[in-house]
Amino acid sequence: MIHLLRNLALVSIVLIAAGCDRIGAPVRVDDAWANATPAGATVAAVYMKITTKDADTLLSATTTVADHIEMHTNSEQNGMMQMRPLSNVPLEAGEPFTFAPGGAHFMLVELRQPLTAGLRFPMTLQFQHAPAQTVQVQVVELGSR
């Protein structure tokens, strides 16, 4: 009887270990940050890396520190940088999508408060399939990253 229980326990452990890559959270967000804003600023950018377990689409984001958030990307055309809105962001399974300075970013519009270094604020990401995820954005000194 003891051998049977031990074998069942061992089989259970092996099955759990084999399925570990399927048990993880559907969305992983790393390094969410924003620069501190100068006095009187009404907009700010937020950056982060998002990885989804399954293919999905990032639809929108909200926060308590701004009236609304737009997603943008920067591109160079004829020697000039242009910012254009992103209505959504397709996310490939297991492939990180990085919002970074000079590229895709979240634009916080009509800030309700200054963003000061050391502040952390919530930002909720809405996906087509995965449940909404709230992350904490860390505000860093302007120009420190």
N, C-alpha and C positions, 0 to 999 in steps of 0.2 A: 504494500500500500504506500509506503514511504517513497519507494522508487517511482511509482506511478505519479504521485503528487510532484515529486522533483522533476520528472520528465515533462509533465504538463506545464510547470512553472518555466522550465527551460524553453519549451516550444513557444510559450507566450512571450517571453523576452525576445526571442529571435524574430517572431512576427512583428512585434512592436518596433524593434530596431529596423527591420526591413521597410516599414512604412513611415519612418520618421520624417522623410522629406515631404510626405503628404500631409502631415499633421500641422506643420507650421502655419503661422498667421498668413492670411491672403495678401496682406500689404505690409511692406517694411519701409519705414521712412528713416533716413539717416541725415544727420548734420543739418538740421533746419536752423537757418540763421538770417539775420538782417543787420544792416549797418545802422548805427545810431543816426538820427536825423538832425540836421541843423535847425535852429530856432525858426519857427514859422513854416516849416515844410508841411505840405499837404499830401505828399505821396512818399512811398518808400517801396523798396524791392525786397522780396524774400526769396531765398535760395534753399535747395535741399536735394537729396537724391531719393527717388522712389523706385522700389522694386516690387513687382507683383508676382505672386505664385503662378497665377494663370493670366492669360491675355485679358486685358481690361481697358477701360478708357477713363481717364480723369476728366470729370465733367465741370467741376467748379470748386471754389473754396470760399470760406467765410471766416471772419474773425471779429472779435469784440473791439479791436483797436482802430478799425476803419469802417466807413460806410459800405464799401464793397471791394471785391478783389477781381482784377482782370488778369488773365494769363497772356503773356506776350512772348515774342521771340525777336531777336535782333538779327539782321542780316546786312551784308554790305552789297550795295548796288551802285555801280558807276562811281566807286570811291567814297560813297557816303553811307553811313550807318542808318538803317531804317528799322523802326520798331513796328511790328504788325501784331494784331491780336490773334490769339489762338482760341477758337471756340471750344476745343477739347484737345486732349493729348492722348493719343493711342499709346498703350503700354504693352510691350511684348513680355511674355512669360519668362521670368528669371533674368531679364535684361534691364539693368538699372537705367532710369531716365534721370538725367541731372539738370536741375535748374541752377544755373551758374552765371556769374557776372559775364556780360558780353554775349550771352545766349538766351535761352528760355528763362523766364522769371515770372514770379507772381508780383503784380503791381497793386499795392494797397492804396486805395483812392479815398480821399477825404479822411485823412487821419483824425481820430478823435482825441489823440493825445500824442505828445512827442515820444519818440522811441529813444530811450536813454540806455547807454551801455549798462549791462547787467540785468536789464529787464527781461523777463520771459513772458510771452503771451501765447494764448491758444489759437490754433488755426485748424479748422475742420475741412478735410478733403472729402469730396463727394465723387464716388465712382459709379460707373454704369452697373457693375456686378457686385463688387466687394462692398461690405458695409462701410459706412462713413468712418473716417479715422481722424481723431483729434490729436495733433502733435503740439509740442511746446517749442516755440521759436525763440532762440537765444539772440538778444541784441548785443552786438559787439561794437567796439570803438570804431568810428568812421576811419576807413583806410587800413584797418589792422589785418584784413584778409585779402 
